[in-house]
């Protein structure tokens, strides 16, 4: 897309989310839809209020089915190539809220095969190590082990491959090339992979021998896989998966410079395992400022919170709307300085990570409670 790149494997530039919605054919999350979600759930998640989750497919239908008693399940995933950063956490935090409010099952796919196939120099053993590590971050968020199921593509091949074959038979090579931009240099595993990513969207229906609606929360870069899934699954007799999609948490250097946060840029990403001093150093050194060049000029003209990374990150992690509004107004008026705004973010993130890291330590040894076992 003009001005930015957006694929399941690469995001660069300043993403135009309205253009993404238009080109992908998704719908905006309207105020009417928000009110309906709030009425059924009993509350409103701050990420919905702030339009962090801003677009969807078939969310109205999901709510229709839920009210009729045909309860949906949730599905999302993680590609285990390294430590989890806080950008990865955004869909999981929201998904945990959905599980709690709607009392539904959640399925996590660990795409160890994809990462091995697509990433040069990465071994299956390394991917396996990161799979084990990344599970701890999901468990630490407090998902219900009785209603949460981990699928690991290579470990659950016996369960998933049969269904992936059914999907793959309905996808032509020309469709894959047109959707993902593949050329003849891509290996055959990469070409096949999207069939595996479709499987969790209907596997619970296969296991239950009845059609169950699926809702997938994810960041918009993963949309291509699920456009294909929505085309194929009705041909196999299953519902199209619905989706609710988010904007990206930018890297510390800002979306225009870096695109979304990337694990490969370790200085401008904050990882769940970073200690307090590391978080402080990264934010103070790398967080893009919307402030003026001098204190005097900032006091006079004010800053621009809409481009300031520290403020943008607070939108994702400060749940109190009144506090966030006060920060916005104080920064824009010049009352709040850039260094003070960075300090607020550092305090917020370190409190979040301290709690998460304690829960992560307690999660050790609990993965088997979540890994799917077919009776």
N, C-alpha and C positions, 0 to 999 in steps of 0.2 A: 504494500500500500504506500502511496506517495507520502514521503516525509518520515516514515517509520517502517520497521520490519516486525511482523507478528506471525510467528509459526509456533507449533508445539515445542520447538527446540531452540528458538531464538526470538528475543524481543529487544529491539533497539529503537532509539529515537523517542520523540514525544508523541505518545499514542493518542490519536483522535478517537475517543470512545464512541462518539455519535456516528462517526464514519464506520467504525467496527460493527456497531449494531445494525446499521443500514446494509452493509455488505454481507454480513452473516445472516441477516434475516431474522434477528431476534426482536423481542418486543420490550419497550421500556416498562419498568416497574412503576405503575401509576399510583397516585395517592389513593385511588379507590381500591387497588389491589393491596396496598399497605394496610388500609383499614380492615380489609377482609382477613388478612393474615393475623392482625392484632386481635380481632374479634375471636377467631378460632383458637389462636395460641394463648390468649390471655395477657399478652404483653407484646412489646415491639423491641426487637434487637436493635441496638444503636447502629450497627452496620447497615441495616435496612433504612433507618431514618436518615442516615447521612448519604445514602445512595452509593455506598461502597459496593454493595450488591445492587446493581442498577438495571440489569436486563435479564430476560428470562425466555424460556419456551414452555408453554403449556402449564404455567403455574396455576392458572384458574382451574384447569382440568384436574390437576392434582388435588386441589382443595375440594372440588366437586366430588371426586371419588372418595376422599377422606370422610366427607360428611355423609356419604352413602354407606360407609362402613368398609370400603375397599381400601384399607390402609396401605400407604406407600412405604417403600424402603429407601434408604439413602445410600449413595455410592460415591466415593471419590478415591483418590489414589496418591501414591508417592513414588517417585523415581529415585531409588537409593544410590546416589553417586557420591555422597559426602554428608557432612553434618547438616542438620536442619537449621535454616535461618528463620527469622521471625516472619518473613514474607510468606513462607510455606504454611505458617500457622493460621493465616487468615481464614481460608475456607474451613479448616478443622475447628476453629473456635466457633464459627457460625454453625457448622454441622452439629457440634455438641449441643448448642442451643436448640436446634431443630429436633434432635433426638429427645432431649428433655421435655420439650413442650408438646411434641406430638406422640411421644412414647413409641417410637419406631425403631426398627433395626437399622444398623449402619454397617456397610461393607467397605473395607479398605483394600484396594489392590496395590500390591508392591510389585512394580514393573521391573523386576531385576533383569528379565530377558531384554526388554527394550534398552535399558541403559548399557548392557553389555554389547548389544548390536550396534547402537548408534554412537557410542563414545570410544574413540580410538585409545588404545593403551590400557583400557580398563578390563581387568580379569573377572571371571565369574566369582572367584574367591573374594575379591575386594568388594564386589557388589553384595555378596552374602554378608560380609562384615557390616556394611552400612545398612543393610536391611534390618539386622538385629539391633543396631544402634537407633535407627529411625523409629522403630516400633516403640521405643521407650518414650519418645516425645508425644506420640499419640496417646499412649496409655496414661501419661502424666496429666493430660487434659481432663481425665475423669470420665471417659466413655464407659457406659455400662457393659461389663464383660459378658453378661447374659444376653445382650442384644447387639454386640459388636463382633464382627467377624473379619479376620485378616486373611486375604488370599495372596499367596506368593506365587507368581507365575510359574517358576520352575518347580517349586515344591508341589503345587497343585495342578501340574500338567495333566495328570490323570483325570481330574475333574473338569478342567477348562478346555483342553485341546479338542475334545470331541465337539464341543459347542463352537469353538473357534473355526473349526473346519466348515460347519454349517454356515457361518457368517462369511468366511472367505470365498465360498463357492458363489456367493451373490455379489461379489465385488470384482470388477474388472481392473486390469492393470491400468487402463486409460483413466479410470476414476481416481485411482491412487496417485497417478502422476499429476493429474489436473488439480487434485485437492492439496497435495503436499509439495508439489514442485519437484518430485523425484526425477532423476535421470538414469541413464543406463549404468552409471557408476555406483548406484546404491546396491547394497547386498540384498539377497533375496529374503533374509530375515527381516530387514527393515520394511520391505514391501508387504510382508505378511502381517507385521505386528499389529496394525490397527484392528484386525480381526480379534486379537486377544483382548484389546482394550474394550471391545464391545461386550465381551462375555458377562462381566458382573452386572451389566444393565438388565440382563434377563435370566441369569443363573438362578436367583431365588424363585423365579416363576417355574423354571425347569424342576427344581428340587421340590417345590410345593405342588406341582402338577396343576397349577392354575395361574392365570394371569394376575400379576401384582404390579401396580404402578411403581415407577422408579423416578426418583428426583436426584439429580446430580449437581451439587454445589462445586464450582470450580472457577478459576481465573480464566478470562476470555481467550487466552492463548491456546487452550486445549479444545476449543470449539470444533476444530476440523474433524477430530476423531468421532465426535458425537453427532455431527451432521451425517456422517456415513452410517453410524449406528441407527439413526432415526430413519434413514432410507431403507436399511436392510431388515431390521427386526420385524416390521409388519409382514414382510414376505415370509418370515418364519413362523408367523402366528402370534407374535408378542407385541405389547404396547410400544409405541415410541417412547424413549426415555425423555422425561422433562428435565429442564435445567434451570438453575439460577446462578448467574455469573457475576463475578466481581472485577473491579479495576485492580491494578497492581499496586502493591507497596513499592515506592521507588527506592532505588539505591540511594545512599547518602549524598551522592553527587547530584541527585535530581534526575527526574525522568528524561528531560531533554538531553542530558549528557550521557546517561547510562541506560535508559530504559528501566525495566523492572530490576529489582534486587537480584543479583546473581551470585551463586556460591563460588564461582571461579574468581570473583573480585573480592578477595577476603577482607581487604581493608574497608570496603564500602558496604559490607553486609554485616549484620549483627546476628550471631549464631546463638542458639539456645544454650550452648555450653560455654559461652564467653563469660568471663568473670567481670566484676564491677569496674575494675580499673581498665580493662580492655574496652568495655562499652563507653566509658568516659573518654578514653583517648580517641576512639574512632569518631564519636560524635563531635567532639571539640575540634578535631583536625579536619574532618572530611564533610561534615554536614553542610550542604549548600544553604547560604543565608540569603534571605530576602530583605536584609537590612541595608542601611546606608553605609557609606565608607567611613564616616566618623560619628562619634556619639552626638555631637552638636547637630549634625545634619539629620541624624535619625530622630532626635527629639523634635526637630522642626518638621520634617517631611513624613516621618513614620516609615514602617517597613511594609513589605508585601507578603502576607502570610500565605497567599495562594501559590507562591513559588518557593516558599521556605520549607526545606525538608523537615526541620524539627516540628513545625506546625502540622505538616502533612502526616507525619508519623503519629502525632498525638491524635489526629482524627481516627486512626486505627486502634489506638490503645487507651485513650482516655474516655471512659464510658459516660462521664458526667457532662451533659450538654451545656449546663450553665457555666461550668469551669472552662470548657472549650470555647464557648462564645466570648467569655471574658478575656481569654488569651488572644483570640482573634482581634477583638476591638482594641485591647491595650497595645498589641504589637503594631496594628495599623495606625494607631494614633501617635506612636512613638513613646508611650509610657513604658512599654516593655522593650528592653534591649535584646539584641540577637544572642548575646552570651547568656542572658537570663533565661531566654526561651530554650536554649540548649540545655541549661541546667535543669529546667523543668522536665525536659524529655529524658535526660539521664536518670533523674530520680524515678520517673515513672517506669522506665524500662528495667532498671535494676531491681525495683520492687517486684515487677512482674516476673523477671527471670529468677530471682531468689526463690520465689514461691514455686516456680516451675521446676527448678533444678532439684529442690527437695522432693517434689513429687516424682521427678524422673529417677532419683536414687531409689525411692520406694518401689518403682515399677520394675526394677531389675528382678528377673526370674518369673515375671508374671505373663510373659508373652504367650506361653502355651495356653493360658486361659482365654486368649483372644483368637489364636490361630484356628481357622475353620477345620473341622473334622466332619466328614460325611458319615452318618450312621449307617 
